[in-house]
Amino acid sequence: MNTFLFRKFTPLAALLGLGITACQPDLEDDFKPNKGSADFSRYIAVGNSLTAGYGDNGLYLEGQLNSYPNLLAQQFRTAGGGEFVQPLFTEAQSNGSGYLRLTGFTAAGTPITASVPGNAGRLTPGSAPYTKVTTPINNLGVPGIRLADIHTAGYGNVQTTPLNAATFNPFFERITPDGSNQTYFQRVKAEAATATFFSSWLGNNDVLGYATTGGVGGIITRTDSFTLKNNRIINVLTANGAKGVVATLPDVTNIPFFTTVRVADIRARFKAANSALDVYIQTTGTAGAQVVRLATDADLLTLPSSAVIGTTTTGSPFPVGAGVGTGVGQSNPVPNQFVLDATEQTAVRTATTAFNNAIVTKANEKNLAIFDSNAFFARVATSGITTNGVTNTAAFISGNLFSLDGVHPTPRGYAVIANEMIRAINSKYNASVPTVNPNDYRGVRFPQ
Amino acid sequence: MNLKSLLLAGGALLSGTAASAGGYQVTLAGQKNNGMGGVGVGLSLDQAAMFYNPGALAMVKDRGVQVGVNLTLARNAFVAEGGNQQRELRNSYTTPLNFYAGFGPAEGKFRAGIAVYTPFGSKLQYADGWEGRTSLTDIDLKSVFVQPTISYAITDQLSVGAGLVVLAYGAVNLQRDIALPDSYGHIELDGKADTKFGFNAGIFFKPSDKLSLGINYRSKIDAVVKDGDVTFSGIPASFSSRFQATKFNATLPLIATTSIGLGIMPNEKLTIGFDASLAQWSKYRVLRFDFDQQINGSTSSESKRFYEDALTFRLGGQYKLTEGLTVRAGGAYDQTPVRDGYVTPETPDNDRLSGTLGASYTFGKFGVDLSAQYVGIMKRTVTQTELLNNGTTDRIAGTYKTNIVIPGIGLNYAF
């Protein structure tokens, strides 16, 4: 019987071992990366702060490492992509320009942030410059640049007498040789000469500066100028046959910078203190006159207004934002630079639409992939986006997608953007570039 | 979430054992049957008839004791939608057991017996850091049913039988990661099911030596977990106030099954069986967990299952090669109860095809039964679009493929 059992079991055990090995399913062949008709061997990224990896009101090493171009390049590598060089801050200077961090919440639940000072130089136009990176680079994202600035000579060459602060960009200076007056366009042209693939996301700042200052600071770029410069940059990027993806501009009124501080909430707060109080704002009236009026729910208050509203002002019986009427001395209105009223919102939306028309028209002319970030962020603002079972929304702090400045994405937000671009690229070039798992990238960092 | 996971766990168990009809029903109940594609409703092979069709027990000539054990080895591959990285399980196994003791007068019309079997159970441990970690990281579901049974032969051709089904032991352990803004925490739900009762009844008709028919019904039992333990780990102090629950309640329907079976015996050596079963999975609508305190702002969680009834077809036979040696073969086709867009990591299910082999050798009153099964669960893809359309984004989009190997051995003694 023992012999029998042994005879019986030995082949069975062998069979079992084979069976288990053969049992492991293999799906990898079904999902092999493929470059399609694109060539990712040298990819360059053109853009502004979003492209640089800016977040939490600063550019620092962690943000650079999680920039969407870096994520794209990492994914392109599975489909023939090459090396991707970014002008990274060193470990020793990893705080970069400085940034905001979350330190906690007030009893009422309002987030408290603190500034982490920069340690890479150039804290003001007068201080020492950032450590330069003048070697060939792939990520040409320059925080703060407008499409309107691409032909500005000396954009990365600081002048002291007189100080050219209005037309000088310290982040472009980082990637510009000493004493060079080269324009952003010229730098892009040099890198584009050898590029096989590009991403381009320029133009956000051509409307953002106006919006974030409540229509007081910054001007909206003229559409004809925008269109001309957009055409030029796309022409130079495609001059050598490179393929690429371009992004449209999101409607900035959907971002937490404008949606977190709400008139209705402020009104409720004031009325809880004194039912006679209401919310009053200062706006630009006809012919540029400053007028005071009752705020409506259609008025957008900026994120920085939260630090001002409700504080006391010497000489006024009302806290900032409160009042009982529009007459002189009857209110202490929210200053104009914190308010984006209906007229200003219309100006922002009209410009965004016109700019996007120019971007899409040119992209279609060159048969490029298009990431419609405007449609995407509108969808996120309405219904959020679920990434592998995790819910993300456009809400400030809790939504995971927007960093502490309320404008720029978190690493999670950049990962989501990278995935949307990959989808656009895959669709346009019949490629199979794998997406990233956005949940591997953080939302807002909380105090430990 | 816990209840949902529990339900899902059941499904995984089924797939893990794979001999049965999708969901979390397992028919690894008899080692002879296991070698024959799982047929048994229309046959009267041995004491395992108590599970397959209590009505056939009175027609089982021998009285005896038998015990069997199976080893389920599930291997799974997963690729998230849009990704290219294959995830594989941290491999584990389960050991579904069965035990039967049948008694009765040698020539009498009565048979009585007791059956112990493990109709539900599953264990899946997903890869560390896998894309679906916030849906599920680990599931371990166990159950033991005890079934006192009586059977009576009304005539030489017709017999009936019934058993009281006792959910004697049920345990669930579900774990998943919790997505925090900048890190992951972890939650473990661990509980035992209340003892519950159901029944298993059947009719067996054998109009000739060459033909037999059977019908069997197993009732639904709701597995109820009360005051299961909720344990959090890795939650930073900033978030701990949002994860306060310590206890959970959940209910998992262990659904009813109706089966018909046919046996054909062309000669004394050859037996062929065919079974068809309807599993009433449509009772599984949602998986709900209730917590004693809030978890991230809510004291309950509910997840859509919306299963649908599923059919299973089995075909198998045995041939008596010599006086001592019998060989078996069979196969089965199981429809999945999981609809498109509702696939979960707990039950990465689809239609399944299985093939089985078996052999028995008897030495007088002793016998040894060997069986081996290979179950292929078809590739299943769930897309993010489907999840969005169905409101089921609490799970992950991607493609699953699972295969299962199940060797088994049984010993029996007839008296």
Interface residues (C-beta under 8 A of the other chain):
Chain A: M1 F4 L5 K8 L12 L15 L16 G19 I20 C23 Q24 P25 D26 L27 E28 D30 F31 K32 P33 T78 T386 N388 G389 V390 T391 I397 S398 N400 N419 I422 R423 S432 P434 T435 N437 N439 D440 R442 G443 V444 R445 F446 P447 Q448
Chain B: L73 R75 N76 A77 F78 V79 A80 E81 G82 G83 N84 Q85 Q86 E88 G129 E131 G132 R133 T134 S135 A179 L180 P181 D182 S183 P236 S238 F239 A359 Y361 F363 V368 L370 A372 Y374 K379 Q384 L387 L388 T393 D394 R395 I396 A397 T399 K401 T402 N403 I404 V405 P407
